[in-house]
Amino acid sequence: MAVIRYFGQIAEATGCTKEQISLVNSDLKELLQTLNEQYGLERFQKNIAVNQVIVNPEDAYTIQDTDEIVLLPPFAGG
């Protein structure tokens, strides 16, 4: 099962910081659409990381059961 982690306002909106879901043949875009429908996350700006690498959610990526997907609020570097 893939693990999804939420931080900041996104965690507040979902009511949790982590959940596991089975994603058979799903891609990242489908997952984000499902999460938007379930939690209303489209209202938040967010960065998406898959296995600790920031990704473009528009890029094609098939999710594996071993993946860790993280939804992060925007952050500034320094």
PDB file of N, CA, C and O in Angstrom:
ATOM      1  N   MET A   1       0.832  -1.183   0.000  1.00  0.00           N
ATOM      2  CA  MET A   1       0.000   0.000   0.000  1.00  0.00           C
ATOM      3  C   MET A   1       0.880   1.252   0.000  1.00  0.00           C
ATOM      4  O   MET A   1       1.877   1.324   0.718  1.00  0.00           O
ATOM      5  N   ALA A   2       0.504   2.207  -0.795  1.00  0.00           N
ATOM      6  CA  ALA A   2       1.228   3.474  -0.838  1.00  0.00           C
ATOM      7  C   ALA A   2       0.870   4.298   0.404  1.00  0.00           C
ATOM      8  O   ALA A   2      -0.239   4.203   0.929  1.00  0.00           O
ATOM      9  N   VAL A   3       1.811   5.088   0.849  1.00  0.00           N
ATOM     10  CA  VAL A   3       1.600   5.963   2.005  1.00  0.00           C
ATOM     11  C   VAL A   3       1.487   7.398   1.497  1.00  0.00           C
ATOM     12  O   VAL A   3       2.290   7.843   0.676  1.00  0.00           O
ATOM     13  N   ILE A   4       0.486   8.112   1.992  1.00  0.00           N
ATOM     14  CA  ILE A   4       0.326   9.528   1.681  1.00  0.00           C
ATOM     15  C   ILE A   4       0.481  10.289   2.986  1.00  0.00           C
ATOM     16  O   ILE A   4      -0.171   9.972   3.980  1.00  0.00           O
ATOM     17  N   ARG A   5       1.347  11.296   2.978  1.00  0.00           N
ATOM     18  CA  ARG A   5       1.576  12.134   4.165  1.00  0.00           C
ATOM     19  C   ARG A   5       1.134  13.556   3.853  1.00  0.00           C
ATOM     20  O   ARG A   5       1.334  14.065   2.750  1.00  0.00           O
ATOM     21  N   TYR A   6       0.528  14.181   4.856  1.00  0.00           N
ATOM     22  CA  TYR A   6       0.013  15.540   4.710  1.00  0.00           C
ATOM     23  C   TYR A   6       0.661  16.437   5.757  1.00  0.00           C
ATOM     24  O   TYR A   6       0.919  16.006   6.881  1.00  0.00           O
ATOM     25  N   PHE A   7       0.923  17.688   5.381  1.00  0.00           N
ATOM     26  CA  PHE A   7       1.528  18.650   6.295  1.00  0.00           C
ATOM     27  C   PHE A   7       0.767  19.969   6.262  1.00  0.00           C
ATOM     28  O   PHE A   7       0.092  20.283   5.281  1.00  0.00           O
ATOM     29  N   GLY A   8       0.880  20.737   7.339  1.00  0.00           N
ATOM     30  CA  GLY A   8       0.322  22.085   7.407  1.00  0.00           C
ATOM     31  C   GLY A   8      -1.186  22.119   7.228  1.00  0.00           C
ATOM     32  O   GLY A   8      -1.909  21.280   7.766  1.00  0.00           O
ATOM     33  N   GLN A   9      -1.652  23.104   6.462  1.00  0.00           N
ATOM     34  CA  GLN A   9      -3.080  23.281   6.224  1.00  0.00           C
ATOM     35  C   GLN A   9      -3.701  22.063   5.555  1.00  0.00           C
ATOM     36  O   GLN A   9      -4.879  21.773   5.761  1.00  0.00           O
ATOM     37  N   ILE A  10      -2.935  21.366   4.775  1.00  0.00           N
ATOM     38  CA  ILE A  10      -3.445  20.180   4.092  1.00  0.00           C
ATOM     39  C   ILE A  10      -3.772  19.101   5.117  1.00  0.00           C
ATOM     40  O   ILE A  10      -4.799  18.433   4.996  1.00  0.00           O
ATOM     41  N   ALA A  11      -2.922  18.917   6.118  1.00  0.00           N
ATOM     42  CA  ALA A  11      -3.206  17.950   7.184  1.00  0.00           C
ATOM     43  C   ALA A  11      -4.451  18.362   7.959  1.00  0.00           C
ATOM     44  O   ALA A  11      -5.262  17.512   8.329  1.00  0.00           O
ATOM     45  N   GLU A  12      -4.606  19.655   8.206  1.00  0.00           N
ATOM     46  CA  GLU A  12      -5.803  20.132   8.901  1.00  0.00           C
ATOM     47  C   GLU A  12      -7.058  19.832   8.094  1.00  0.00           C
ATOM     48  O   GLU A  12      -8.079  19.444   8.661  1.00  0.00           O
ATOM     49  N   ALA A  13      -6.992  20.007   6.774  1.00  0.00           N
ATOM     50  CA  ALA A  13      -8.154  19.771   5.912  1.00  0.00           C
ATOM     51  C   ALA A  13      -8.521  18.287   5.852  1.00  0.00           C
ATOM     52  O   ALA A  13      -9.700  17.938   5.792  1.00  0.00           O
ATOM     53  N   THR A  14      -7.508  17.417   5.867  1.00  0.00           N
ATOM     54  CA  THR A  14      -7.787  15.982   5.785  1.00  0.00           C
ATOM     55  C   THR A  14      -8.130  15.375   7.140  1.00  0.00           C
ATOM     56  O   THR A  14      -8.751  14.315   7.215  1.00  0.00           O
ATOM     57  N   GLY A  15      -7.721  16.053   8.208  1.00  0.00           N
ATOM     58  CA  GLY A  15      -7.957  15.520   9.552  1.00  0.00           C
ATOM     59  C   GLY A  15      -6.966  14.438   9.944  1.00  0.00           C
ATOM     60  O   GLY A  15      -7.156  13.747  10.945  1.00  0.00           O
ATOM     61  N   CYS A  16      -5.890  14.287   9.141  1.00  0.00           N
ATOM     62  CA  CYS A  16      -4.874  13.297   9.484  1.00  0.00           C
ATOM     63  C   CYS A  16      -3.535  13.731   8.883  1.00  0.00           C
ATOM     64  O   CYS A  16      -3.487  14.602   8.014  1.00  0.00           O
ATOM     65  N   THR A  17      -2.471  13.124   9.348  1.00  0.00           N
ATOM     66  CA  THR A  17      -1.153  13.435   8.805  1.00  0.00           C
ATOM     67  C   THR A  17      -0.641  12.331   7.893  1.00  0.00           C
ATOM     68  O   THR A  17       0.340  12.517   7.173  1.00  0.00           O
ATOM     69  N   LYS A  18      -1.313  11.172   7.927  1.00  0.00           N
ATOM     70  CA  LYS A  18      -0.851  10.045   7.128  1.00  0.00           C
ATOM     71  C   LYS A  18      -2.001   9.085   6.881  1.00  0.00           C
ATOM     72  O   LYS A  18      -2.839   8.860   7.754  1.00  0.00           O
ATOM     73  N   GLU A  19      -2.029   8.520   5.673  1.00  0.00           N
ATOM     74  CA  GLU A  19      -2.956   7.437   5.402  1.00  0.00           C
ATOM     75  C   GLU A  19      -2.335   6.500   4.381  1.00  0.00           C
ATOM     76  O   GLU A  19      -1.471   6.896   3.599  1.00  0.00           O
ATOM     77  N   GLN A  20      -2.784   5.256   4.399  1.00  0.00           N
ATOM     78  CA  GLN A  20      -2.320   4.271   3.446  1.00  0.00           C
ATOM     79  C   GLN A  20      -3.478   3.926   2.522  1.00  0.00           C
ATOM     80  O   GLN A  20      -4.613   3.745   2.964  1.00  0.00           O
ATOM     81  N   ILE A  21      -3.174   3.839   1.236  1.00  0.00           N
ATOM     82  CA  ILE A  21      -4.213   3.470   0.284  1.00  0.00           C
ATOM     83  C   ILE A  21      -3.637   2.511  -0.750  1.00  0.00           C
ATOM     84  O   ILE A  21      -2.454   2.559  -1.087  1.00  0.00           O
ATOM     85  N   SER A  22      -4.503   1.650  -1.236  1.00  0.00           N
ATOM     86  CA  SER A  22      -4.122   0.726  -2.290  1.00  0.00           C
ATOM     87  C   SER A  22      -4.414   1.395  -3.624  1.00  0.00           C
ATOM     88  O   SER A  22      -5.549   1.789  -3.889  1.00  0.00           O
ATOM     89  N   LEU A  23      -3.420   1.520  -4.443  1.00  0.00           N
ATOM     90  CA  LEU A  23      -3.536   2.222  -5.713  1.00  0.00           C
ATOM     91  C   LEU A  23      -3.119   1.299  -6.852  1.00  0.00           C
ATOM     92  O   LEU A  23      -1.969   1.328  -7.291  1.00  0.00           O
ATOM     93  N   VAL A  24      -4.037   0.496  -7.321  1.00  0.00           N
ATOM     94  CA  VAL A  24      -3.719  -0.424  -8.395  1.00  0.00           C
ATOM     95  C   VAL A  24      -3.826   0.312  -9.730  1.00  0.00           C
ATOM     96  O   VAL A  24      -4.903   0.774 -10.105  1.00  0.00           O
ATOM     97  N   ASN A  25      -2.718   0.418 -10.434  1.00  0.00           N
ATOM     98  CA  ASN A  25      -2.660   1.061 -11.754  1.00  0.00           C
ATOM     99  C   ASN A  25      -3.162   2.501 -11.759  1.00  0.00           C
ATOM    100  O   ASN A  25      -3.708   2.954 -12.765  1.00  0.00           O
ATOM    101  N   SER A  26      -2.990   3.224 -10.668  1.00  0.00           N
ATOM    102  CA  SER A  26      -3.391   4.629 -10.618  1.00  0.00           C
ATOM    103  C   SER A  26      -2.194   5.501 -10.946  1.00  0.00           C
ATOM    104  O   SER A  26      -1.048   5.132 -10.690  1.00  0.00           O
ATOM    105  N   ASP A  27      -2.476   6.658 -11.513  1.00  0.00           N
ATOM    106  CA  ASP A  27      -1.384   7.596 -11.707  1.00  0.00           C
ATOM    107  C   ASP A  27      -1.557   8.761 -10.741  1.00  0.00           C
ATOM    108  O   ASP A  27      -2.597   8.913 -10.100  1.00  0.00           O
ATOM    109  N   LEU A  28      -0.525   9.567 -10.655  1.00  0.00           N
ATOM    110  CA  LEU A  28      -0.498  10.663  -9.690  1.00  0.00           C
ATOM    111  C   LEU A  28      -1.635  11.638  -9.923  1.00  0.00           C
ATOM    112  O   LEU A  28      -2.246  12.127  -8.973  1.00  0.00           O
ATOM    113  N   LYS A  29      -1.918  11.923 -11.181  1.00  0.00           N
ATOM    114  CA  LYS A  29      -2.992  12.856 -11.513  1.00  0.00           C
ATOM    115  C   LYS A  29      -4.347  12.344 -11.006  1.00  0.00           C
ATOM    116  O   LYS A  29      -5.143  13.119 -10.477  1.00  0.00           O
ATOM    117  N   GLU A  30      -4.606  11.045 -11.166  1.00  0.00           N
ATOM    118  CA  GLU A  30      -5.851  10.437 -10.680  1.00  0.00           C
ATOM    119  C   GLU A  30      -5.931  10.505  -9.157  1.00  0.00           C
ATOM    120  O   GLU A  30      -6.987  10.792  -8.594  1.00  0.00           O
ATOM    121  N   LEU A  31      -4.807  10.239  -8.502  1.00  0.00           N
ATOM    122  CA  LEU A  31      -4.783  10.303  -7.042  1.00  0.00           C
ATOM    123  C   LEU A  31      -5.122  11.706  -6.564  1.00  0.00           C
ATOM    124  O   LEU A  31      -5.941  11.871  -5.660  1.00  0.00           O
ATOM    125  N   LEU A  32      -4.505  12.711  -7.156  1.00  0.00           N
ATOM    126  CA  LEU A  32      -4.759  14.087  -6.735  1.00  0.00           C
ATOM    127  C   LEU A  32      -6.210  14.479  -6.987  1.00  0.00           C
ATOM    128  O   LEU A  32      -6.800  15.200  -6.182  1.00  0.00           O
ATOM    129  N   GLN A  33      -6.789  14.021  -8.080  1.00  0.00           N
ATOM    130  CA  GLN A  33      -8.195  14.302  -8.355  1.00  0.00           C
ATOM    131  C   GLN A  33      -9.082  13.666  -7.286  1.00  0.00           C
ATOM    132  O   GLN A  33     -10.032  14.294  -6.817  1.00  0.00           O
ATOM    133  N   THR A  34      -8.783  12.440  -6.903  1.00  0.00           N
ATOM    134  CA  THR A  34      -9.545  11.760  -5.853  1.00  0.00           C
ATOM    135  C   THR A  34      -9.431  12.502  -4.525  1.00  0.00           C
ATOM    136  O   THR A  34     -10.430  12.698  -3.834  1.00  0.00           O
ATOM    137  N   LEU A  35      -8.213  12.916  -4.167  1.00  0.00           N
ATOM    138  CA  LEU A  35      -8.005  13.641  -2.909  1.00  0.00           C
ATOM    139  C   LEU A  35      -8.710  14.999  -2.944  1.00  0.00           C
ATOM    140  O   LEU A  35      -9.250  15.441  -1.930  1.00  0.00           O
ATOM    141  N   ASN A  36      -8.707  15.661  -4.103  1.00  0.00           N
ATOM    142  CA  ASN A  36      -9.426  16.931  -4.235  1.00  0.00           C
ATOM    143  C   ASN A  36     -10.912  16.728  -4.003  1.00  0.00           C
ATOM    144  O   ASN A  36     -11.543  17.526  -3.310  1.00  0.00           O
ATOM    145  N   GLU A  37     -11.477  15.680  -4.567  1.00  0.00           N
ATOM    146  CA  GLU A  37     -12.900  15.395  -4.390  1.00  0.00           C
ATOM    147  C   GLU A  37     -13.225  15.032  -2.944  1.00  0.00           C
ATOM    148  O   GLU A  37     -14.254  15.443  -2.408  1.00  0.00           O
ATOM    149  N   GLN A  38     -12.349  14.267  -2.324  1.00  0.00           N
ATOM    150  CA  GLN A  38     -12.594  13.794  -0.960  1.00  0.00           C
ATOM    151  C   GLN A  38     -12.390  14.884   0.089  1.00  0.00           C
ATOM    152  O   GLN A  38     -13.166  14.980   1.039  1.00  0.00           O
ATOM    153  N   TYR A  39     -11.356  15.699  -0.074  1.00  0.00           N
ATOM    154  CA  TYR A  39     -10.980  16.656   0.964  1.00  0.00           C
ATOM    155  C   TYR A  39     -11.052  18.125   0.535  1.00  0.00           C
ATOM    156  O   TYR A  39     -10.858  19.011   1.367  1.00  0.00           O
ATOM    157  N   GLY A  40     -11.321  18.399  -0.721  1.00  0.00           N
ATOM    158  CA  GLY A  40     -11.343  19.782  -1.188  1.00  0.00           C
ATOM    159  C   GLY A  40      -9.971  20.422  -1.215  1.00  0.00           C
ATOM    160  O   GLY A  40      -9.838  21.610  -0.922  1.00  0.00           O
ATOM    161  N   LEU A  41      -8.953  19.659  -1.560  1.00  0.00           N
ATOM    162  CA  LEU A  41      -7.578  20.160  -1.501  1.00  0.00           C
ATOM    163  C   LEU A  41      -7.207  21.093  -2.639  1.00  0.00           C
ATOM    164  O   LEU A  41      -6.150  21.722  -2.599  1.00  0.00           O
ATOM    165  N   GLU A  42      -8.056  21.195  -3.656  1.00  0.00           N
ATOM    166  CA  GLU A  42      -7.725  22.071  -4.780  1.00  0.00           C
ATOM    167  C   GLU A  42      -7.594  23.527  -4.345  1.00  0.00           C
ATOM    168  O   GLU A  42      -6.992  24.330  -5.057  1.00  0.00           O
ATOM    169  N   ARG A  43      -8.140  23.872  -3.205  1.00  0.00           N
ATOM    170  CA  ARG A  43      -8.063  25.264  -2.722  1.00  0.00           C
ATOM    171  C   ARG A  43      -6.679  25.611  -2.169  1.00  0.00           C
ATOM    172  O   ARG A  43      -6.388  26.782  -1.925  1.00  0.00           O
ATOM    173  N   PHE A  44      -5.834  24.615  -1.972  1.00  0.00           N
ATOM    174  CA  PHE A  44      -4.506  24.850  -1.406  1.00  0.00           C
ATOM    175  C   PHE A  44      -3.432  24.776  -2.486  1.00  0.00           C
ATOM    176  O   PHE A  44      -3.456  23.898  -3.349  1.00  0.00           O
ATOM    177  N   GLN A  45      -2.492  25.714  -2.422  1.00  0.00           N
ATOM    178  CA  GLN A  45      -1.285  25.548  -3.212  1.00  0.00           C
ATOM    179  C   GLN A  45      -0.464  24.483  -2.513  1.00  0.00           C
ATOM    180  O   GLN A  45      -0.397  24.445  -1.285  1.00  0.00           O
ATOM    181  N   LYS A  46       0.154  23.626  -3.292  1.00  0.00           N
ATOM    182  CA  LYS A  46       0.907  22.547  -2.667  1.00  0.00           C
ATOM    183  C   LYS A  46       2.025  22.051  -3.569  1.00  0.00           C
ATOM    184  O   LYS A  46       1.962  22.154  -4.795  1.00  0.00           O
ATOM    185  N   ASN A  47       3.033  21.521  -2.933  1.00  0.00           N
ATOM    186  CA  ASN A  47       4.099  20.813  -3.614  1.00  0.00           C
ATOM    187  C   ASN A  47       3.860  19.326  -3.387  1.00  0.00           C
ATOM    188  O   ASN A  47       3.387  18.917  -2.326  1.00  0.00           O
ATOM    189  N   ILE A  48       4.188  18.531  -4.386  1.00  0.00           N
ATOM    190  CA  ILE A  48       4.008  17.090  -4.301  1.00  0.00           C
ATOM    191  C   ILE A  48       5.387  16.442  -4.367  1.00  0.00           C
ATOM    192  O   ILE A  48       6.188  16.751  -5.250  1.00  0.00           O
ATOM    193  N   ALA A  49       5.653  15.548  -3.435  1.00  0.00           N
ATOM    194  CA  ALA A  49       6.900  14.782  -3.463  1.00  0.00           C
ATOM    195  C   ALA A  49       6.555  13.296  -3.531  1.00  0.00           C
ATOM    196  O   ALA A  49       5.659  12.817  -2.835  1.00  0.00           O
ATOM    197  N   VAL A  50       7.277  12.585  -4.374  1.00  0.00           N
ATOM    198  CA  VAL A  50       7.162  11.138  -4.453  1.00  0.00           C
ATOM    199  C   VAL A  50       8.520  10.568  -4.117  1.00  0.00           C
ATOM    200  O   VAL A  50       9.509  10.828  -4.802  1.00  0.00           O
ATOM    201  N   ASN A  51       8.553   9.786  -3.053  1.00  0.00           N
ATOM    202  CA  ASN A  51       9.812   9.186  -2.588  1.00  0.00           C
ATOM    203  C   ASN A  51      10.896  10.248  -2.399  1.00  0.00           C
ATOM    204  O   ASN A  51      12.038  10.072  -2.823  1.00  0.00           O
ATOM    205  N   GLN A  52      10.519  11.338  -1.760  1.00  0.00           N
ATOM    206  CA  GLN A  52      11.393  12.437  -1.345  1.00  0.00           C
ATOM    207  C   GLN A  52      11.921  13.284  -2.498  1.00  0.00           C
ATOM    208  O   GLN A  52      12.926  13.977  -2.343  1.00  0.00           O
ATOM    209  N   VAL A  53      11.253  13.237  -3.657  1.00  0.00           N
ATOM    210  CA  VAL A  53      11.629  14.066  -4.798  1.00  0.00           C
ATOM    211  C   VAL A  53      10.407  14.877  -5.209  1.00  0.00           C
ATOM    212  O   VAL A  53       9.348  14.311  -5.479  1.00  0.00           O
ATOM    213  N   ILE A  54      10.548  16.210  -5.258  1.00  0.00           N
ATOM    214  CA  ILE A  54       9.450  17.072  -5.700  1.00  0.00           C
ATOM    215  C   ILE A  54       9.166  16.770  -7.169  1.00  0.00           C
ATOM    216  O   ILE A  54      10.074  16.728  -7.999  1.00  0.00           O
ATOM    217  N   VAL A  55       7.873  16.560  -7.474  1.00  0.00           N
ATOM    218  CA  VAL A  55       7.470  16.214  -8.838  1.00  0.00           C
ATOM    219  C   VAL A  55       6.426  17.206  -9.341  1.00  0.00           C
ATOM    220  O   VAL A  55       5.783  17.911  -8.563  1.00  0.00           O
ATOM    221  N   ASN A  56       6.280  17.241 -10.648  1.00  0.00           N
ATOM    222  CA  ASN A  56       5.226  18.029 -11.274  1.00  0.00           C
ATOM    223  C   ASN A  56       3.994  17.132 -11.347  1.00  0.00           C
ATOM    224  O   ASN A  56       4.051  16.075 -11.975  1.00  0.00           O
ATOM    225  N   PRO A  57       2.885  17.522 -10.724  1.00  0.00           N
ATOM    226  CA  PRO A  57       1.703  16.658 -10.723  1.00  0.00           C
ATOM    227  C   PRO A  57       1.115  16.443 -12.109  1.00  0.00           C
ATOM    228  O   PRO A  57       0.305  15.535 -12.298  1.00  0.00           O
ATOM    229  N   GLU A  58       1.504  17.257 -13.079  1.00  0.00           N
ATOM    230  CA  GLU A  58       1.017  17.075 -14.449  1.00  0.00           C
ATOM    231  C   GLU A  58       1.793  15.999 -15.207  1.00  0.00           C
ATOM    232  O   GLU A  58       1.326  15.506 -16.234  1.00  0.00           O
ATOM    233  N   ASP A  59       2.972  15.634 -14.709  1.00  0.00           N
ATOM    234  CA  ASP A  59       3.762  14.599 -15.364  1.00  0.00           C
ATOM    235  C   ASP A  59       3.135  13.235 -15.133  1.00  0.00           C
ATOM    236  O   ASP A  59       2.566  12.977 -14.072  1.00  0.00           O
ATOM    237  N   ALA A  60       3.238  12.374 -16.114  1.00  0.00           N
ATOM    238  CA  ALA A  60       2.713  11.012 -15.992  1.00  0.00           C
ATOM    239  C   ALA A  60       3.590  10.233 -15.021  1.00  0.00           C
ATOM    240  O   ALA A  60       4.808  10.168 -15.187  1.00  0.00           O
ATOM    241  N   TYR A  61       2.965   9.643 -14.011  1.00  0.00           N
ATOM    242  CA  TYR A  61       3.685   8.808 -13.064  1.00  0.00           C
ATOM    243  C   TYR A  61       2.716   7.770 -12.527  1.00  0.00           C
ATOM    244  O   TYR A  61       1.691   8.125 -11.945  1.00  0.00           O
ATOM    245  N   THR A  62       3.020   6.503 -12.710  1.00  0.00           N
ATOM    246  CA  THR A  62       2.194   5.424 -12.176  1.00  0.00           C
ATOM    247  C   THR A  62       2.663   5.115 -10.763  1.00  0.00           C
ATOM    248  O   THR A  62       3.838   4.833 -10.530  1.00  0.00           O
ATOM    249  N   ILE A  63       1.741   5.171  -9.841  1.00  0.00           N
ATOM    250  CA  ILE A  63       2.063   4.981  -8.427  1.00  0.00           C
ATOM    251  C   ILE A  63       2.280   3.501  -8.131  1.00  0.00           C
ATOM    252  O   ILE A  63       1.523   2.636  -8.572  1.00  0.00           O
ATOM    253  N   GLN A  64       3.328   3.244  -7.379  1.00  0.00           N
ATOM    254  CA  GLN A  64       3.659   1.888  -6.937  1.00  0.00           C
ATOM    255  C   GLN A  64       3.223   1.714  -5.482  1.00  0.00           C
ATOM    256  O   GLN A  64       3.122   2.693  -4.743  1.00  0.00           O
ATOM    257  N   ASP A  65       2.966   0.479  -5.073  1.00  0.00           N
ATOM    258  CA  ASP A  65       2.551   0.230  -3.693  1.00  0.00           C
ATOM    259  C   ASP A  65       3.616   0.606  -2.673  1.00  0.00           C
ATOM    260  O   ASP A  65       3.303   0.781  -1.495  1.00  0.00           O
ATOM    261  N   THR A  66       4.851   0.732  -3.095  1.00  0.00           N
ATOM    262  CA  THR A  66       5.938   1.062  -2.173  1.00  0.00           C
ATOM    263  C   THR A  66       6.210   2.565  -2.090  1.00  0.00           C
ATOM    264  O   THR A  66       7.104   2.987  -1.356  1.00  0.00           O
ATOM    265  N   ASP A  67       5.456   3.373  -2.829  1.00  0.00           N
ATOM    266  CA  ASP A  67       5.709   4.814  -2.881  1.00  0.00           C
ATOM    267  C   ASP A  67       5.242   5.538  -1.627  1.00  0.00           C
ATOM    268  O   ASP A  67       4.277   5.144  -0.972  1.00  0.00           O
ATOM    269  N   GLU A  68       5.961   6.607  -1.318  1.00  0.00           N
ATOM    270  CA  GLU A  68       5.531   7.559  -0.296  1.00  0.00           C
ATOM    271  C   GLU A  68       5.243   8.871  -1.034  1.00  0.00           C
ATOM    272  O   GLU A  68       6.121   9.445  -1.678  1.00  0.00           O
ATOM    273  N   ILE A  69       4.009   9.325  -0.925  1.00  0.00           N
ATOM    274  CA  ILE A  69       3.578  10.560  -1.581  1.00  0.00           C
ATOM    275  C   ILE A  69       3.329  11.586  -0.486  1.00  0.00           C
ATOM    276  O   ILE A  69       2.612  11.316   0.478  1.00  0.00           O
ATOM    277  N   VAL A  70       3.919  12.758  -0.638  1.00  0.00           N
ATOM    278  CA  VAL A  70       3.813  13.785   0.394  1.00  0.00           C
ATOM    279  C   VAL A  70       3.216  15.041  -0.227  1.00  0.00           C
ATOM    280  O   VAL A  70       3.669  15.495  -1.277  1.00  0.00           O
ATOM    281  N   LEU A  71       2.196  15.602   0.424  1.00  0.00           N
ATOM    282  CA  LEU A  71       1.590  16.867   0.008  1.00  0.00           C
ATOM    283  C   LEU A  71       2.030  17.925   1.000  1.00  0.00           C
ATOM    284  O   LEU A  71       1.704  17.866   2.186  1.00  0.00           O
ATOM    285  N   LEU A  72       2.781  18.898   0.492  1.00  0.00           N
ATOM    286  CA  LEU A  72       3.397  19.932   1.325  1.00  0.00           C
ATOM    287  C   LEU A  72       2.861  21.304   0.945  1.00  0.00           C
ATOM    288  O   LEU A  72       2.670  21.586  -0.238  1.00  0.00           O
ATOM    289  N   PRO A  73       2.617  22.164   1.934  1.00  0.00           N
ATOM    290  CA  PRO A  73       2.324  23.543   1.600  1.00  0.00           C
ATOM    291  C   PRO A  73       3.585  24.185   1.019  1.00  0.00           C
ATOM    292  O   PRO A  73       4.688  23.703   1.276  1.00  0.00           O
ATOM    293  N   PRO A  74       3.447  25.247   0.254  1.00  0.00           N
ATOM    294  CA  PRO A  74       4.646  25.906  -0.297  1.00  0.00           C
ATOM    295  C   PRO A  74       5.600  26.324   0.823  1.00  0.00           C
ATOM    296  O   PRO A  74       5.174  26.668   1.925  1.00  0.00           O
ATOM    297  N   PHE A  75       6.863  26.286   0.523  1.00  0.00           N
ATOM    298  CA  PHE A  75       7.868  26.688   1.506  1.00  0.00           C
ATOM    299  C   PHE A  75       8.928  27.524   0.813  1.00  0.00           C
ATOM    300  O   PHE A  75       9.143  27.423  -0.395  1.00  0.00           O
ATOM    301  N   ALA A  76       9.572  28.337   1.601  1.00  0.00           N
ATOM    302  CA  ALA A  76      10.638  29.199   1.081  1.00  0.00           C
ATOM    303  C   ALA A  76      11.986  28.661   1.520  1.00  0.00           C
ATOM    304  O   ALA A  76      12.135  28.171   2.640  1.00  0.00           O
ATOM    305  N   GLY A  77      12.948  28.753   0.654  1.00  0.00           N
ATOM    306  CA  GLY A  77      14.292  28.290   0.992  1.00  0.00           C
ATOM    307  C   GLY A  77      15.147  29.446   1.469  1.00  0.00           C
ATOM    308  O   GLY A  77      14.773  30.611   1.330  1.00  0.00           O
ATOM    309  N   GLY A  78      16.253  29.126   2.011  1.00  0.00           N
ATOM    310  CA  GLY A  78      17.120  30.180   2.485  1.00  0.00           C
ATOM    311  C   GLY A  78      18.526  29.741   2.653  1.00  0.00           C
ATOM    312  O   GLY A  78      19.377  30.536   3.052  1.00  0.00           O
TER     313      GLY A  78
END
